[in-house]
Amino acid sequence: MTMSKTPAKMQTYLNKLDAMGLSQVRLLIPKEAEADMQQAAEATRLRYLQNIVRNADDADPRLAALAQSNLAVAVKQDTVSNWRKSLTASQHILFDKKVLTMQEHWANMVMASARASMRDDPEALRHRAEAALAAIAYKSAKDDLMRYVNEATA
């Protein structure tokens, strides 16, 4: 994965990671282990952020930083349909399961955003953080789906 951010955007990104208690690292691993390592890192990051959403007190700056995260952009339905068409019938069951997982995270993001917009109290911050966490999970599920399609059609 290449980073195409300007130095200023990259510094903002790194500052945000630092505010949430995260760091970006570069590791040398065997190429065949790359997907497994990415999945393990993603799972570890999601567990860490879920812990913040569940357990951080309202004044925790990590909760505020997470709540200020950008939300996800939906994959267009025709794109999902075209991906499915590129697969064999035997691949549709796993593909559909991955799509449903992705859609579940999307729904969680939308619902948490709605809960946040209806509040004017400290819980709104937690709901915004839940929405950001769901957006991260959605992006991860989308990446997993795209990886599956790319591997299945290669």
HELIX and SHEET records of a PDB file:
HELIX    1   1 PRO A    7  ALA A   19  1                                  13    
HELIX    2   2 LYS A   31  ALA A   33  5                                   3    
HELIX    3   3 GLU A   34  ASN A   55  1                                  22    
HELIX    4   4 PRO A   61  ALA A   67  1                                   7    
HELIX    5   5 GLN A   77  LYS A   85  1                                   9    
HELIX    6   6 ALA A   89  GLN A   91  5                                   3    
HELIX    7   7 HIS A   92  SER A  117  1                                  26    
HELIX    8   8 PRO A  122  THR A  153  1                                  32    
END                                                                             
